Amino acid sequence: MGKWQTKLLYSMENQSNGHTDVRQLLSGKESAALGRRMFMRYLGVTAAAGVALSACQNEIVDPTATARNAREGFRTIDFGDVGNNDVTVLNYAYALEQLEAAFYTQVIATPYSGITDMERRILTDIRDHEIVHRELFKAALGSAAIPGLTPDFSSINFSSRAAVLGAARLFENIGVSAYNGAGQYIMSADYLTLAGKIVSVEARHASIISTLIEPQSRSFAGDDVIFPSTGLEEIRVPVEVLALVTPYIKETLNGMNVRRRA
Amino acid sequence: MNLQNILNEIEKVDADMYERLDHVTRRHVFQGWLKKALVGTAPVAFSAVLNKAYAQNNVVAEVLNFALTLEYLEAEFYNKSLASGIIPAMARPYYEQIAKHENAHVDVLKGALGSAAVMKPNFDFTAKGTFADVFSNVQTNYAVAQAFEDTGVRAYKGQAARLLVSPEVLTVALQIHSVEARHAARIRYLRGEKGWITLANGAPQGVYTGDEAQIQAGVDLVQLTGLPATVVSEAFDEPLSRESVLGIVTPFLA
């Protein structure tokens, strides 16, 4: 696994665990973390484009290496060049919705101890929304759809409220940033609008889940996911998103190439 | 690892990388710059990107001015609500956070449009008396906040396709759009509502008209999934046309 991936995961964790206020942002530490994040973002993009990083030869990341995170016995799913045509973007969204739907299905099947009626209602709603999203993409893609993914939630303790809601927040935040980052790759106005119809619901989920975790806080739209100076939500390109979700999916996901249409 | 070499390699791929990376790394190196970067430079960097993009296209400027008008409305609403003294301590963190974002959105859009930016209109938040106690009754205030946020979500969505000509501007619009959705869900939850919109339920009715859709991309999702129409409708926020949005907003213009 490339070092940059580890760092991406690490910084994601930092972001999703707590919330950073402006004072923290003003400290050097936070700024360094942000710089590192941005830098890793570019490193990821570069590696994805297949540029040999001659400057750090002992740390070369080969984006085509299928062994990267492969689990024995599970296939590699190749999205191709995400952004090259709308099918790749829809499959990318389909993969994320599969992950979310599987996660909430498990949450409701084995509810954490002490779950309240209200929490169960909210999480059931979200499960159903994600199933609707998943089924829509599956139907729209038809024979072009990627296969069903096999989730790996072994790292999540489903009996713990904190673990479940923390994972939910992570998945929702990833989802929103993924849709926001992928919008620019969509060619068709209809699919762009469709993605827009979904991303705002994911953002609503993120807001409510964060509220369950930290009631009466600013975390529903916290400074960890919304840049405080611009009020703009974080975006992620496919290569970053796939690295973040890889630990939760048994198949290997390849969709490393990122095209900028701009 | 030689940083400079890496940056050179990256630059070959992404020519404007320096411009982007720069404003982050310099922050790190020069502590004195930091505050300035956060309060001033970052919006300027966005506006530099946006200026280039919108200059190529009048449609983009039109969309941005439409968005700016909505952001003016929201920003002034939250500023006045906070100043009114009716927002209880429990809800102030939400209002403050939302106000911060709406004011930042105004700055980003104004910066992008430069001299093409529309002026802020004068607002009447009572909507000609419909919400007469908007700044004295907190429940009315929450209701208006929800209407503005849910309208904002649908309004940005309705304009997204017009921004296909400018991927950078589209991305910024999407980055605002999801923030409005987060706000909307929080305000709804504050009011004891679900964070998502069921069918076309809500007031004023115009904000929610058409949100009950159950067919997406030609697929009837009630039929496909066997889930109830309520759930299917919640899973999607429908766009609103510019005309519908103006219809909702016009009563709030003084």
Interface residues (C-beta under 8 A of the other chain):
Chain A: V22 L25 L26 G28 S31 A32 L34 G35 M38 F39 Y42 L43 V45 T46 A49 V51 A52 L53 S54 A55 C56 E59 I122 D125 D128 H129 I131 V132 H133 E135 L136 A139 A140 V176 Y179 N180 G181 G183 Q184 I186 M187 A189 D190 Y191 L192 T193 L194 G196 K197 I198 V199 S200 V201 E202 A203 R204 H205 A206 S207 I208 T211 Q216 S217 R218 F220 A221 G222 I226 F227 P228 S229 T230 G231 L232 E233 E234 I235 R260 R261 A262
Chain B: M1 N2 L3 Q4 N5 I6 N8 E9 I10 K12 V13 D14 M17 R20 L21 V24 T25 R27 H28 Q31 L34 K35 L38 V39 A42 P43 F46 M90 P93 Y94 E96 Q97 I98 K100 H101 E102 N103 A104 H105 D107 V108 V153 Y156 K157 A160 A161 L164 P167 E168 L170 T171 V172 L174 Q175 I176 H177 S178 V179 E180 A181 R182 H183 A184 A185 R186 Y189 K194 G195 W196 Q216 A217 V219 L221 L224 T225 L227 V231 V232 E234 A235 F236 D237 E238 P239
